[in-house]
Amino acid sequence: MAEKKFNKDMVIGDILKANPAAIKVIEKYFGQGCFTCPGMKMESISFGAMMHNMDPEAIVKELNELP
């Protein structure tokens, strides 16, 4: 089994730096407002998922399917 690139404890901004294609996944789950929110530099996928009532594992799964 391949090692996962992303996990739910990673900071959203760090994910976007690591893989710019992640912008589509982040926008899908959190909306465009995420990109202007100062929290994206310190908030994790888990925190964002909690704030938006989403499943963090579903988001991470989709992020890890990116090329």
PDBQT receptor file of N, H, CA, C and O in Angstrom, charges set to zero:
ATOM      1  N   MET A   1       0.839  -1.183   0.000  1.00  0.00    +0.000 N 
ATOM      2  CA  MET A   1       0.000   0.000   0.000  1.00  0.00    +0.000 C 
ATOM      3  C   MET A   1       0.882   1.243   0.000  1.00  0.00    +0.000 C 
ATOM      4  O   MET A   1       1.842   1.329   0.766  1.00  0.00    +0.000 OA
ATOM      5  N   ALA A   2       0.563   2.189  -0.844  1.00  0.00    +0.000 N 
ATOM      6  H   ALA A   2      -0.217   2.120  -1.466  1.00  0.00    +0.000 HD
ATOM      7  CA  ALA A   2       1.368   3.406  -0.963  1.00  0.00    +0.000 C 
ATOM      8  C   ALA A   2       1.199   4.289   0.267  1.00  0.00    +0.000 C 
ATOM      9  O   ALA A   2       0.133   4.336   0.880  1.00  0.00    +0.000 OA
ATOM     10  N   GLU A   3       2.263   4.978   0.605  1.00  0.00    +0.000 N 
ATOM     11  H   GLU A   3       3.129   4.939   0.107  1.00  0.00    +0.000 HD
ATOM     12  CA  GLU A   3       2.219   5.904   1.726  1.00  0.00    +0.000 C 
ATOM     13  C   GLU A   3       1.356   7.108   1.354  1.00  0.00    +0.000 C 
ATOM     14  O   GLU A   3       1.448   7.631   0.244  1.00  0.00    +0.000 OA
ATOM     15  N   LYS A   4       0.525   7.535   2.286  1.00  0.00    +0.000 N 
ATOM     16  H   LYS A   4       0.450   7.110   3.188  1.00  0.00    +0.000 HD
ATOM     17  CA  LYS A   4      -0.343   8.679   2.030  1.00  0.00    +0.000 C 
ATOM     18  C   LYS A   4       0.466   9.966   2.067  1.00  0.00    +0.000 C 
ATOM     19  O   LYS A   4       1.388  10.116   2.869  1.00  0.00    +0.000 OA
ATOM     20  N   LYS A   5       0.108  10.888   1.190  1.00  0.00    +0.000 N 
ATOM     21  H   LYS A   5      -0.641  10.766   0.538  1.00  0.00    +0.000 HD
ATOM     22  CA  LYS A   5       0.785  12.174   1.149  1.00  0.00    +0.000 C 
ATOM     23  C   LYS A   5       0.210  13.136   2.177  1.00  0.00    +0.000 C 
ATOM     24  O   LYS A   5       0.948  13.904   2.795  1.00  0.00    +0.000 OA
ATOM     25  N   PHE A   6      -1.100  13.096   2.362  1.00  0.00    +0.000 N 
ATOM     26  H   PHE A   6      -1.699  12.472   1.860  1.00  0.00    +0.000 HD
ATOM     27  CA  PHE A   6      -1.774  14.060   3.224  1.00  0.00    +0.000 C 
ATOM     28  C   PHE A   6      -2.506  13.347   4.351  1.00  0.00    +0.000 C 
ATOM     29  O   PHE A   6      -2.859  12.174   4.234  1.00  0.00    +0.000 OA
ATOM     30  N   ASN A   7      -2.731  14.074   5.449  1.00  0.00    +0.000 N 
ATOM     31  H   ASN A   7      -2.445  15.027   5.544  1.00  0.00    +0.000 HD
ATOM     32  CA  ASN A   7      -3.537  13.554   6.552  1.00  0.00    +0.000 C 
ATOM     33  C   ASN A   7      -4.385  14.689   7.116  1.00  0.00    +0.000 C 
ATOM     34  O   ASN A   7      -4.169  15.856   6.788  1.00  0.00    +0.000 OA
ATOM     35  N   LYS A   8      -5.343  14.343   7.959  1.00  0.00    +0.000 N 
ATOM     36  H   LYS A   8      -5.519  13.395   8.225  1.00  0.00    +0.000 HD
ATOM     37  CA  LYS A   8      -6.314  15.317   8.449  1.00  0.00    +0.000 C 
ATOM     38  C   LYS A   8      -5.714  16.366   9.382  1.00  0.00    +0.000 C 
ATOM     39  O   LYS A   8      -6.349  17.388   9.642  1.00  0.00    +0.000 OA
ATOM     40  N   ASP A   9      -4.521  16.135   9.883  1.00  0.00    +0.000 N 
ATOM     41  H   ASP A   9      -4.005  15.304   9.671  1.00  0.00    +0.000 HD
ATOM     42  CA  ASP A   9      -3.884  17.089  10.787  1.00  0.00    +0.000 C 
ATOM     43  C   ASP A   9      -3.013  18.112  10.068  1.00  0.00    +0.000 C 
ATOM     44  O   ASP A   9      -2.438  18.996  10.703  1.00  0.00    +0.000 OA
ATOM     45  N   MET A  10      -2.915  17.996   8.763  1.00  0.00    +0.000 N 
ATOM     46  H   MET A  10      -3.382  17.278   8.248  1.00  0.00    +0.000 HD
ATOM     47  CA  MET A  10      -2.086  18.936   7.996  1.00  0.00    +0.000 C 
ATOM     48  C   MET A  10      -2.805  20.268   7.828  1.00  0.00    +0.000 C 
ATOM     49  O   MET A  10      -4.030  20.321   7.713  1.00  0.00    +0.000 OA
ATOM     50  N   VAL A  11      -2.022  21.339   7.817  1.00  0.00    +0.000 N 
ATOM     51  H   VAL A  11      -1.027  21.296   7.911  1.00  0.00    +0.000 HD
ATOM     52  CA  VAL A  11      -2.546  22.693   7.633  1.00  0.00    +0.000 C 
ATOM     53  C   VAL A  11      -2.951  22.879   6.169  1.00  0.00    +0.000 C 
ATOM     54  O   VAL A  11      -2.228  22.484   5.253  1.00  0.00    +0.000 OA
ATOM     55  N   ILE A  12      -4.116  23.486   5.972  1.00  0.00    +0.000 N 
ATOM     56  H   ILE A  12      -4.703  23.807   6.716  1.00  0.00    +0.000 HD
ATOM     57  CA  ILE A  12      -4.665  23.663   4.624  1.00  0.00    +0.000 C 
ATOM     58  C   ILE A  12      -3.683  24.398   3.714  1.00  0.00    +0.000 C 
ATOM     59  O   ILE A  12      -3.477  23.986   2.573  1.00  0.00    +0.000 OA
ATOM     60  N   GLY A  13      -3.084  25.469   4.197  1.00  0.00    +0.000 N 
ATOM     61  H   GLY A  13      -3.252  25.804   5.124  1.00  0.00    +0.000 HD
ATOM     62  CA  GLY A  13      -2.121  26.228   3.392  1.00  0.00    +0.000 C 
ATOM     63  C   GLY A  13      -0.927  25.389   2.970  1.00  0.00    +0.000 C 
ATOM     64  O   GLY A  13      -0.429  25.532   1.853  1.00  0.00    +0.000 OA
ATOM     65  N   ASP A  14      -0.464  24.515   3.857  1.00  0.00    +0.000 N 
ATOM     66  H   ASP A  14      -0.868  24.399   4.764  1.00  0.00    +0.000 HD
ATOM     67  CA  ASP A  14       0.669  23.640   3.533  1.00  0.00    +0.000 C 
ATOM     68  C   ASP A  14       0.290  22.626   2.450  1.00  0.00    +0.000 C 
ATOM     69  O   ASP A  14       1.109  22.282   1.598  1.00  0.00    +0.000 OA
ATOM     70  N   ILE A  15      -0.939  22.161   2.492  1.00  0.00    +0.000 N 
ATOM     71  H   ILE A  15      -1.604  22.441   3.184  1.00  0.00    +0.000 HD
ATOM     72  CA  ILE A  15      -1.416  21.223   1.471  1.00  0.00    +0.000 C 
ATOM     73  C   ILE A  15      -1.429  21.901   0.108  1.00  0.00    +0.000 C 
ATOM     74  O   ILE A  15      -1.008  21.313  -0.888  1.00  0.00    +0.000 OA
ATOM     75  N   LEU A  16      -1.911  23.135   0.066  1.00  0.00    +0.000 N 
ATOM     76  H   LEU A  16      -2.253  23.612   0.875  1.00  0.00    +0.000 HD
ATOM     77  CA  LEU A  16      -1.962  23.872  -1.202  1.00  0.00    +0.000 C 
ATOM     78  C   LEU A  16      -0.568  24.155  -1.751  1.00  0.00    +0.000 C 
ATOM     79  O   LEU A  16      -0.368  24.161  -2.966  1.00  0.00    +0.000 OA
ATOM     80  N   LYS A  17       0.392  24.389  -0.864  1.00  0.00    +0.000 N 
ATOM     81  H   LYS A  17       0.230  24.384   0.123  1.00  0.00    +0.000 HD
ATOM     82  CA  LYS A  17       1.783  24.593  -1.305  1.00  0.00    +0.000 C 
ATOM     83  C   LYS A  17       2.370  23.293  -1.849  1.00  0.00    +0.000 C 
ATOM     84  O   LYS A  17       3.098  23.303  -2.842  1.00  0.00    +0.000 OA
ATOM     85  N   ALA A  18       2.052  22.181  -1.198  1.00  0.00    +0.000 N 
ATOM     86  H   ALA A  18       1.461  22.174  -0.392  1.00  0.00    +0.000 HD
ATOM     87  CA  ALA A  18       2.605  20.885  -1.595  1.00  0.00    +0.000 C 
ATOM     88  C   ALA A  18       2.032  20.399  -2.923  1.00  0.00    +0.000 C 
ATOM     89  O   ALA A  18       2.728  19.763  -3.715  1.00  0.00    +0.000 OA
ATOM     90  N   ASN A  19       0.758  20.705  -3.158  1.00  0.00    +0.000 N 
ATOM     91  H   ASN A  19       0.193  21.222  -2.515  1.00  0.00    +0.000 HD
ATOM     92  CA  ASN A  19       0.123  20.269  -4.407  1.00  0.00    +0.000 C 
ATOM     93  C   ASN A  19      -0.924  21.306  -4.817  1.00  0.00    +0.000 C 
ATOM     94  O   ASN A  19      -2.046  21.285  -4.310  1.00  0.00    +0.000 OA
ATOM     95  N   PRO A  20      -0.568  22.204  -5.723  1.00  0.00    +0.000 N 
ATOM     96  CA  PRO A  20      -1.509  23.244  -6.153  1.00  0.00    +0.000 C 
ATOM     97  C   PRO A  20      -2.831  22.699  -6.704  1.00  0.00    +0.000 C 
ATOM     98  O   PRO A  20      -3.836  23.410  -6.693  1.00  0.00    +0.000 OA
ATOM     99  N   ALA A  21      -2.847  21.461  -7.182  1.00  0.00    +0.000 N 
ATOM    100  H   ALA A  21      -2.031  20.884  -7.191  1.00  0.00    +0.000 HD
ATOM    101  CA  ALA A  21      -4.092  20.860  -7.673  1.00  0.00    +0.000 C 
ATOM    102  C   ALA A  21      -5.107  20.658  -6.548  1.00  0.00    +0.000 C 
ATOM    103  O   ALA A  21      -6.294  20.461  -6.808  1.00  0.00    +0.000 OA
ATOM    104  N   ALA A  22      -4.644  20.706  -5.313  1.00  0.00    +0.000 N 
ATOM    105  H   ALA A  22      -3.680  20.866  -5.102  1.00  0.00    +0.000 HD
ATOM    106  CA  ALA A  22      -5.531  20.530  -4.157  1.00  0.00    +0.000 C 
ATOM    107  C   ALA A  22      -6.549  21.662  -4.038  1.00  0.00    +0.000 C 
ATOM    108  O   ALA A  22      -7.535  21.540  -3.310  1.00  0.00    +0.000 OA
ATOM    109  N   ILE A  23      -6.313  22.750  -4.745  1.00  0.00    +0.000 N 
ATOM    110  H   ILE A  23      -5.513  22.849  -5.336  1.00  0.00    +0.000 HD
ATOM    111  CA  ILE A  23      -7.232  23.888  -4.682  1.00  0.00    +0.000 C 
ATOM    112  C   ILE A  23      -8.661  23.471  -5.035  1.00  0.00    +0.000 C 
ATOM    113  O   ILE A  23      -9.614  23.969  -4.436  1.00  0.00    +0.000 OA
ATOM    114  N   LYS A  24      -8.817  22.570  -5.993  1.00  0.00    +0.000 N 
ATOM    115  H   LYS A  24      -8.043  22.165  -6.480  1.00  0.00    +0.000 HD
ATOM    116  CA  LYS A  24     -10.153  22.117  -6.411  1.00  0.00    +0.000 C 
ATOM    117  C   LYS A  24     -10.851  21.333  -5.297  1.00  0.00    +0.000 C 
ATOM    118  O   LYS A  24     -12.056  21.482  -5.093  1.00  0.00    +0.000 OA
ATOM    119  N   VAL A  25     -10.104  20.508  -4.587  1.00  0.00    +0.000 N 
ATOM    120  H   VAL A  25      -9.125  20.387  -4.752  1.00  0.00    +0.000 HD
ATOM    121  CA  VAL A  25     -10.682  19.714  -3.501  1.00  0.00    +0.000 C 
ATOM    122  C   VAL A  25     -11.052  20.626  -2.333  1.00  0.00    +0.000 C 
ATOM    123  O   VAL A  25     -12.140  20.508  -1.770  1.00  0.00    +0.000 OA
ATOM    124  N   ILE A  26     -10.153  21.527  -1.974  1.00  0.00    +0.000 N 
ATOM    125  H   ILE A  26      -9.269  21.623  -2.431  1.00  0.00    +0.000 HD
ATOM    126  CA  ILE A  26     -10.418  22.452  -0.872  1.00  0.00    +0.000 C 
ATOM    127  C   ILE A  26     -11.632  23.320  -1.192  1.00  0.00    +0.000 C 
ATOM    128  O   ILE A  26     -12.497  23.521  -0.339  1.00  0.00    +0.000 OA
ATOM    129  N   GLU A  27     -11.697  23.826  -2.406  1.00  0.00    +0.000 N 
ATOM    130  H   GLU A  27     -10.994  23.663  -3.099  1.00  0.00    +0.000 HD
ATOM    131  CA  GLU A  27     -12.833  24.656  -2.812  1.00  0.00    +0.000 C 
ATOM    132  C   GLU A  27     -14.139  23.851  -2.789  1.00  0.00    +0.000 C 
ATOM    133  O   GLU A  27     -15.180  24.368  -2.383  1.00  0.00    +0.000 OA
ATOM    134  N   LYS A  28     -14.084  22.613  -3.216  1.00  0.00    +0.000 N 
ATOM    135  H   LYS A  28     -13.238  22.193  -3.546  1.00  0.00    +0.000 HD
ATOM    136  CA  LYS A  28     -15.275  21.751  -3.240  1.00  0.00    +0.000 C 
ATOM    137  C   LYS A  28     -15.875  21.596  -1.844  1.00  0.00    +0.000 C 
ATOM    138  O   LYS A  28     -17.092  21.673  -1.675  1.00  0.00    +0.000 OA
ATOM    139  N   TYR A  29     -15.024  21.378  -0.853  1.00  0.00    +0.000 N 
ATOM    140  H   TYR A  29     -14.036  21.315  -0.990  1.00  0.00    +0.000 HD
ATOM    141  CA  TYR A  29     -15.508  21.117   0.497  1.00  0.00    +0.000 C 
ATOM    142  C   TYR A  29     -15.688  22.371   1.346  1.00  0.00    +0.000 C 
ATOM    143  O   TYR A  29     -16.607  22.437   2.162  1.00  0.00    +0.000 OA
ATOM    144  N   PHE A  30     -14.824  23.362   1.166  1.00  0.00    +0.000 N 
ATOM    145  H   PHE A  30     -14.077  23.309   0.503  1.00  0.00    +0.000 HD
ATOM    146  CA  PHE A  30     -14.831  24.526   2.055  1.00  0.00    +0.000 C 
ATOM    147  C   PHE A  30     -15.268  25.826   1.385  1.00  0.00    +0.000 C 
ATOM    148  O   PHE A  30     -15.531  26.811   2.074  1.00  0.00    +0.000 OA
ATOM    149  N   GLY A  31     -15.349  25.846   0.058  1.00  0.00    +0.000 N 
ATOM    150  H   GLY A  31     -15.135  25.046  -0.502  1.00  0.00    +0.000 HD
ATOM    151  CA  GLY A  31     -15.756  27.053  -0.650  1.00  0.00    +0.000 C 
ATOM    152  C   GLY A  31     -14.590  27.985  -0.939  1.00  0.00    +0.000 C 
ATOM    153  O   GLY A  31     -13.480  27.781  -0.447  1.00  0.00    +0.000 OA
ATOM    154  N   GLN A  32     -14.856  29.013  -1.746  1.00  0.00    +0.000 N 
ATOM    155  H   GLN A  32     -15.758  29.178  -2.145  1.00  0.00    +0.000 HD
ATOM    156  CA  GLN A  32     -13.805  29.955  -2.140  1.00  0.00    +0.000 C 
ATOM    157  C   GLN A  32     -13.328  30.821  -0.983  1.00  0.00    +0.000 C 
ATOM    158  O   GLN A  32     -12.197  31.307  -0.999  1.00  0.00    +0.000 OA
ATOM    159  N   GLY A  33     -14.174  31.017   0.014  1.00  0.00    +0.000 N 
ATOM    160  H   GLY A  33     -15.093  30.622   0.027  1.00  0.00    +0.000 HD
ATOM    161  CA  GLY A  33     -13.800  31.841   1.158  1.00  0.00    +0.000 C 
ATOM    162  C   GLY A  33     -12.578  31.320   1.891  1.00  0.00    +0.000 C 
ATOM    163  O   GLY A  33     -11.895  32.076   2.582  1.00  0.00    +0.000 OA
ATOM    164  N   CYS A  34     -12.305  30.059   1.748  1.00  0.00    +0.000 N 
ATOM    165  H   CYS A  34     -12.859  29.444   1.187  1.00  0.00    +0.000 HD
ATOM    166  CA  CYS A  34     -11.150  29.448   2.414  1.00  0.00    +0.000 C 
ATOM    167  C   CYS A  34      -9.844  30.107   1.979  1.00  0.00    +0.000 C 
ATOM    168  O   CYS A  34      -8.904  30.207   2.768  1.00  0.00    +0.000 OA
ATOM    169  N   PHE A  35      -9.785  30.555   0.735  1.00  0.00    +0.000 N 
ATOM    170  H   PHE A  35     -10.549  30.475   0.094  1.00  0.00    +0.000 HD
ATOM    171  CA  PHE A  35      -8.538  31.082   0.190  1.00  0.00    +0.000 C 
ATOM    172  C   PHE A  35      -8.220  32.493   0.673  1.00  0.00    +0.000 C 
ATOM    173  O   PHE A  35      -7.079  32.940   0.558  1.00  0.00    +0.000 OA
ATOM    174  N   THR A  36      -9.210  33.198   1.210  1.00  0.00    +0.000 N 
ATOM    175  H   THR A  36     -10.137  32.835   1.303  1.00  0.00    +0.000 HD
ATOM    176  CA  THR A  36      -8.971  34.541   1.744  1.00  0.00    +0.000 C 
ATOM    177  C   THR A  36      -9.002  34.550   3.269  1.00  0.00    +0.000 C 
ATOM    178  O   THR A  36      -8.768  35.586   3.891  1.00  0.00    +0.000 OA
ATOM    179  N   CYS A  37      -9.284  33.420   3.857  1.00  0.00    +0.000 N 
ATOM    180  H   CYS A  37      -9.474  32.578   3.351  1.00  0.00    +0.000 HD
ATOM    181  CA  CYS A  37      -9.350  33.312   5.315  1.00  0.00    +0.000 C 
ATOM    182  C   CYS A  37      -7.933  33.190   5.886  1.00  0.00    +0.000 C 
ATOM    183  O   CYS A  37      -7.157  32.344   5.443  1.00  0.00    +0.000 OA
ATOM    184  N   PRO A  38      -7.595  34.033   6.867  1.00  0.00    +0.000 N 
ATOM    185  CA  PRO A  38      -6.253  33.923   7.468  1.00  0.00    +0.000 C 
ATOM    186  C   PRO A  38      -6.016  32.574   8.148  1.00  0.00    +0.000 C 
ATOM    187  O   PRO A  38      -4.870  32.167   8.336  1.00  0.00    +0.000 OA
ATOM    188  N   GLY A  39      -7.085  31.889   8.514  1.00  0.00    +0.000 N 
ATOM    189  H   GLY A  39      -8.016  32.220   8.361  1.00  0.00    +0.000 HD
ATOM    190  CA  GLY A  39      -6.959  30.599   9.180  1.00  0.00    +0.000 C 
ATOM    191  C   GLY A  39      -6.348  29.514   8.327  1.00  0.00    +0.000 C 
ATOM    192  O   GLY A  39      -5.860  28.516   8.858  1.00  0.00    +0.000 OA
ATOM    193  N   MET A  40      -6.361  29.684   7.004  1.00  0.00    +0.000 N 
ATOM    194  H   MET A  40      -6.757  30.495   6.573  1.00  0.00    +0.000 HD
ATOM    195  CA  MET A  40      -5.817  28.627   6.143  1.00  0.00    +0.000 C 
ATOM    196  C   MET A  40      -4.321  28.415   6.376  1.00  0.00    +0.000 C 
ATOM    197  O   MET A  40      -3.765  27.388   5.987  1.00  0.00    +0.000 OA
ATOM    198  N   LYS A  41      -3.676  29.390   7.012  1.00  0.00    +0.000 N 
ATOM    199  H   LYS A  41      -4.127  30.225   7.328  1.00  0.00    +0.000 HD
ATOM    200  CA  LYS A  41      -2.244  29.265   7.301  1.00  0.00    +0.000 C 
ATOM    201  C   LYS A  41      -1.977  28.525   8.607  1.00  0.00    +0.000 C 
ATOM    202  O   LYS A  41      -0.833  28.188   8.913  1.00  0.00    +0.000 OA
ATOM    203  N   MET A  42      -3.051  28.271   9.387  1.00  0.00    +0.000 N 
ATOM    204  H   MET A  42      -3.980  28.545   9.138  1.00  0.00    +0.000 HD
ATOM    205  CA  MET A  42      -2.830  27.598  10.667  1.00  0.00    +0.000 C 
ATOM    206  C   MET A  42      -3.867  26.532  10.996  1.00  0.00    +0.000 C 
ATOM    207  O   MET A  42      -3.697  25.783  11.959  1.00  0.00    +0.000 OA
ATOM    208  N   GLU A  43      -4.938  26.454  10.210  1.00  0.00    +0.000 N 
ATOM    209  H   GLU A  43      -5.075  27.062   9.428  1.00  0.00    +0.000 HD
ATOM    210  CA  GLU A  43      -5.995  25.488  10.501  1.00  0.00    +0.000 C 
ATOM    211  C   GLU A  43      -5.823  24.214   9.673  1.00  0.00    +0.000 C 
ATOM    212  O   GLU A  43      -5.439  24.248   8.504  1.00  0.00    +0.000 OA
ATOM    213  N   SER A  44      -6.118  23.111  10.314  1.00  0.00    +0.000 N 
ATOM    214  H   SER A  44      -6.430  23.083  11.264  1.00  0.00    +0.000 HD
ATOM    215  CA  SER A  44      -5.959  21.800   9.676  1.00  0.00    +0.000 C 
ATOM    216  C   SER A  44      -7.212  21.403   8.901  1.00  0.00    +0.000 C 
ATOM    217  O   SER A  44      -8.272  22.017   9.029  1.00  0.00    +0.000 OA
ATOM    218  N   ILE A  45      -7.055  20.367   8.103  1.00  0.00    +0.000 N 
ATOM    219  H   ILE A  45      -6.195  19.868   7.999  1.00  0.00    +0.000 HD
ATOM    220  CA  ILE A  45      -8.201  19.782   7.409  1.00  0.00    +0.000 C 
ATOM    221  C   ILE A  45      -9.245  19.346   8.438  1.00  0.00    +0.000 C 
ATOM    222  O   ILE A  45     -10.441  19.549   8.234  1.00  0.00    +0.000 OA
ATOM    223  N   SER A  46      -8.801  18.758   9.524  1.00  0.00    +0.000 N 
ATOM    224  H   SER A  46      -7.829  18.593   9.690  1.00  0.00    +0.000 HD
ATOM    225  CA  SER A  46      -9.710  18.292  10.564  1.00  0.00    +0.000 C 
ATOM    226  C   SER A  46     -10.529  19.445  11.138  1.00  0.00    +0.000 C 
ATOM    227  O   SER A  46     -11.742  19.320  11.310  1.00  0.00    +0.000 OA
ATOM    228  N   PHE A  47      -9.875  20.563  11.433  1.00  0.00    +0.000 N 
ATOM    229  H   PHE A  47      -8.890  20.665  11.294  1.00  0.00    +0.000 HD
ATOM    230  CA  PHE A  47     -10.572  21.731  11.982  1.00  0.00    +0.000 C 
ATOM    231  C   PHE A  47     -11.550  22.302  10.959  1.00  0.00    +0.000 C 
ATOM    232  O   PHE A  47     -12.698  22.596  11.292  1.00  0.00    +0.000 OA
ATOM    233  N   GLY A  48     -11.100  22.458   9.723  1.00  0.00    +0.000 N 
ATOM    234  H   GLY A  48     -10.168  22.219   9.453  1.00  0.00    +0.000 HD
ATOM    235  CA  GLY A  48     -11.970  22.971   8.666  1.00  0.00    +0.000 C 
ATOM    236  C   GLY A  48     -13.180  22.077   8.453  1.00  0.00    +0.000 C 
ATOM    237  O   GLY A  48     -14.294  22.562   8.258  1.00  0.00    +0.000 OA
ATOM    238  N   ALA A  49     -12.956  20.774   8.490  1.00  0.00    +0.000 N 
ATOM    239  H   ALA A  49     -12.050  20.380   8.649  1.00  0.00    +0.000 HD
ATOM    240  CA  ALA A  49     -14.052  19.822   8.318  1.00  0.00    +0.000 C 
ATOM    241  C   ALA A  49     -15.059  19.949   9.454  1.00  0.00    +0.000 C 
ATOM    242  O   ALA A  49     -16.267  19.893   9.226  1.00  0.00    +0.000 OA
ATOM    243  N   MET A  50     -14.565  20.121  10.672  1.00  0.00    +0.000 N 
ATOM    244  H   MET A  50     -13.584  20.167  10.857  1.00  0.00    +0.000 HD
ATOM    245  CA  MET A  50     -15.455  20.293  11.813  1.00  0.00    +0.000 C 
ATOM    246  C   MET A  50     -16.286  21.574  11.653  1.00  0.00    +0.000 C 
ATOM    247  O   MET A  50     -17.488  21.568  11.920  1.00  0.00    +0.000 OA
ATOM    248  N   MET A  51     -15.661  22.652  11.225  1.00  0.00    +0.000 N 
ATOM    249  H   MET A  51     -14.685  22.657  11.008  1.00  0.00    +0.000 HD
ATOM    250  CA  MET A  51     -16.352  23.934  11.065  1.00  0.00    +0.000 C 
ATOM    251  C   MET A  51     -17.397  23.892   9.947  1.00  0.00    +0.000 C 
ATOM    252  O   MET A  51     -18.387  24.622   9.994  1.00  0.00    +0.000 OA
ATOM    253  N   HIS A  52     -17.180  23.049   8.955  1.00  0.00    +0.000 N 
ATOM    254  H   HIS A  52     -16.376  22.456   8.916  1.00  0.00    +0.000 HD
ATOM    255  CA  HIS A  52     -18.092  22.957   7.815  1.00  0.00    +0.000 C 
ATOM    256  C   HIS A  52     -18.957  21.697   7.854  1.00  0.00    +0.000 C 
ATOM    257  O   HIS A  52     -19.657  21.386   6.890  1.00  0.00    +0.000 OA
ATOM    258  N   ASN A  53     -18.904  20.968   8.986  1.00  0.00    +0.000 N 
ATOM    259  H   ASN A  53     -18.336  21.220   9.769  1.00  0.00    +0.000 HD
ATOM    260  CA  ASN A  53     -19.691  19.747   9.170  1.00  0.00    +0.000 C 
ATOM    261  C   ASN A  53     -19.432  18.726   8.053  1.00  0.00    +0.000 C 
ATOM    262  O   ASN A  53     -20.358  18.192   7.444  1.00  0.00    +0.000 OA
ATOM    263  N   MET A  54     -18.147  18.476   7.810  1.00  0.00    +0.000 N 
ATOM    264  H   MET A  54     -17.395  18.910   8.305  1.00  0.00    +0.000 HD
ATOM    265  CA  MET A  54     -17.719  17.530   6.771  1.00  0.00    +0.000 C 
ATOM    266  C   MET A  54     -16.924  16.391   7.413  1.00  0.00    +0.000 C 
ATOM    267  O   MET A  54     -16.486  16.488   8.559  1.00  0.00    +0.000 OA
ATOM    268  N   ASP A  55     -16.752  15.326   6.657  1.00  0.00    +0.000 N 
ATOM    269  H   ASP A  55     -17.108  15.248   5.725  1.00  0.00    +0.000 HD
ATOM    270  CA  ASP A  55     -15.943  14.189   7.092  1.00  0.00    +0.000 C 
ATOM    271  C   ASP A  55     -14.496  14.431   6.665  1.00  0.00    +0.000 C 
ATOM    272  O   ASP A  55     -14.209  14.430   5.468  1.00  0.00    +0.000 OA
ATOM    273  N   PRO A  56     -13.578  14.639   7.613  1.00  0.00    +0.000 N 
ATOM    274  CA  PRO A  56     -12.191  14.914   7.231  1.00  0.00    +0.000 C 
ATOM    275  C   PRO A  56     -11.546  13.777   6.450  1.00  0.00    +0.000 C 
ATOM    276  O   PRO A  56     -10.697  14.019   5.591  1.00  0.00    +0.000 OA
ATOM    277  N   GLU A  57     -11.940  12.538   6.739  1.00  0.00    +0.000 N 
ATOM    278  H   GLU A  57     -12.629  12.342   7.437  1.00  0.00    +0.000 HD
ATOM    279  CA  GLU A  57     -11.345  11.397   6.037  1.00  0.00    +0.000 C 
ATOM    280  C   GLU A  57     -11.730  11.391   4.559  1.00  0.00    +0.000 C 
ATOM    281  O   GLU A  57     -10.932  10.980   3.716  1.00  0.00    +0.000 OA
ATOM    282  N   ALA A  58     -12.936  11.839   4.238  1.00  0.00    +0.000 N 
ATOM    283  H   ALA A  58     -13.584  12.173   4.923  1.00  0.00    +0.000 HD
ATOM    284  CA  ALA A  58     -13.359  11.913   2.832  1.00  0.00    +0.000 C 
ATOM    285  C   ALA A  58     -12.524  12.946   2.084  1.00  0.00    +0.000 C 
ATOM    286  O   ALA A  58     -12.151  12.736   0.930  1.00  0.00    +0.000 OA
ATOM    287  N   ILE A  59     -12.234  14.060   2.747  1.00  0.00    +0.000 N 
ATOM    288  H   ILE A  59     -12.537  14.230   3.685  1.00  0.00    +0.000 HD
ATOM    289  CA  ILE A  59     -11.426  15.117   2.131  1.00  0.00    +0.000 C 
ATOM    290  C   ILE A  59     -10.005  14.618   1.901  1.00  0.00    +0.000 C 
ATOM    291  O   ILE A  59      -9.442  14.797   0.821  1.00  0.00    +0.000 OA
ATOM    292  N   VAL A  60      -9.433  13.994   2.921  1.00  0.00    +0.000 N 
ATOM    293  H   VAL A  60      -9.890  13.848   3.799  1.00  0.00    +0.000 HD
ATOM    294  CA  VAL A  60      -8.064  13.471   2.819  1.00  0.00    +0.000 C 
ATOM    295  C   VAL A  60      -7.979  12.402   1.729  1.00  0.00    +0.000 C 
ATOM    296  O   VAL A  60      -7.011  12.362   0.970  1.00  0.00    +0.000 OA
ATOM    297  N   LYS A  61      -8.981  11.549   1.654  1.00  0.00    +0.000 N 
ATOM    298  H   LYS A  61      -9.768  11.582   2.271  1.00  0.00    +0.000 HD
ATOM    299  CA  LYS A  61      -8.995  10.502   0.622  1.00  0.00    +0.000 C 
ATOM    300  C   LYS A  61      -8.940  11.135  -0.764  1.00  0.00    +0.000 C 
ATOM    301  O   LYS A  61      -8.176  10.701  -1.625  1.00  0.00    +0.000 OA
ATOM    302  N   GLU A  62      -9.750  12.156  -0.969  1.00  0.00    +0.000 N 
ATOM    303  H   GLU A  62     -10.372  12.509  -0.269  1.00  0.00    +0.000 HD
ATOM    304  CA  GLU A  62      -9.772  12.817  -2.275  1.00  0.00    +0.000 C 
ATOM    305  C   GLU A  62      -8.449  13.544  -2.551  1.00  0.00    +0.000 C 
ATOM    306  O   GLU A  62      -7.959  13.532  -3.680  1.00  0.00    +0.000 OA
ATOM    307  N   LEU A  63      -7.879  14.168  -1.531  1.00  0.00    +0.000 N 
ATOM    308  H   LEU A  63      -8.277  14.177  -0.614  1.00  0.00    +0.000 HD
ATOM    309  CA  LEU A  63      -6.579  14.835  -1.700  1.00  0.00    +0.000 C 
ATOM    310  C   LEU A  63      -5.501  13.829  -2.087  1.00  0.00    +0.000 C 
ATOM    311  O   LEU A  63      -4.659  14.110  -2.940  1.00  0.00    +0.000 OA
ATOM    312  N   ASN A  64      -5.530  12.667  -1.463  1.00  0.00    +0.000 N 
ATOM    313  H   ASN A  64      -6.214  12.438  -0.770  1.00  0.00    +0.000 HD
ATOM    314  CA  ASN A  64      -4.509  11.652  -1.740  1.00  0.00    +0.000 C 
ATOM    315  C   ASN A  64      -4.694  10.960  -3.084  1.00  0.00    +0.000 C 
ATOM    316  O   ASN A  64      -3.809  10.231  -3.532  1.00  0.00    +0.000 OA
ATOM    317  N   GLU A  65      -5.830  11.181  -3.729  1.00  0.00    +0.000 N 
ATOM    318  H   GLU A  65      -6.549  11.773  -3.365  1.00  0.00    +0.000 HD
ATOM    319  CA  GLU A  65      -6.054  10.640  -5.071  1.00  0.00    +0.000 C 
ATOM    320  C   GLU A  65      -5.561  11.588  -6.158  1.00  0.00    +0.000 C 
ATOM    321  O   GLU A  65      -5.541  11.228  -7.335  1.00  0.00    +0.000 OA
ATOM    322  N   LEU A  66      -5.163  12.799  -5.770  1.00  0.00    +0.000 N 
ATOM    323  H   LEU A  66      -5.179  13.092  -4.814  1.00  0.00    +0.000 HD
ATOM    324  CA  LEU A  66      -4.649  13.762  -6.751  1.00  0.00    +0.000 C 
ATOM    325  C   LEU A  66      -3.318  13.280  -7.325  1.00  0.00    +0.000 C 
ATOM    326  O   LEU A  66      -2.541  12.613  -6.642  1.00  0.00    +0.000 OA
ATOM    327  N   PRO A  67      -3.064  13.628  -8.595  1.00  0.00    +0.000 N 
ATOM    328  CA  PRO A  67      -1.769  13.250  -9.186  1.00  0.00    +0.000 C 
ATOM    329  C   PRO A  67      -0.625  14.042  -8.577  1.00  0.00    +0.000 C 
ATOM    330  O   PRO A  67       0.530  13.851  -8.958  1.00  0.00    +0.000 OA
TER     331      PRO A  67
